Amino acid sequence: MEANDFSEEELSLFNPAYTGFLLFTMMREYSRENGGGMHCSLPFLLLPMIFNPAISKKLPTDKRSSLLAWISNHQGELMDFSESARTHQPIVMNAIFFLMEKNLLVLSDDGEFLLGPAKLPKNPAIFSNNENMRNAMRTANFLGRWFSHAPPIETVYVQLGVRP
């Protein structure tokens, strides 16, 4: 899917700075929880989860909740998740490229995303002024912490029905 496949409103919503900030937030929380980098394919699952209200509103509140049990209990909301993940690929790629260009993200030789030398604030004021943005950031924080305790990425992809 190319950028011109999105409406002007969608392009504004999914601009690389906004989606990149959410991705950076997830990676910061992921890294803080497990001390390592995030597998390079994980952002392709996490950003679509944030942007799908049927999923983001059903997420648990405790990072110790079993991811696989949650997936099993929410098959209805996840029925079309593989298509959503596929549709969001260009958005995720643009966010990754934006973060790498700004030295906020580095890809290791092991295929893990690591935080780069540049820094971003944890709670920018713009996210406080908009309920949707605040909820997206809260979800990004949680997903970073939750997925840092997840089973291997291959298992997660299989359970979500997503083919890499």
Disulfide bonds with the S-S distance in Angstrom:
none
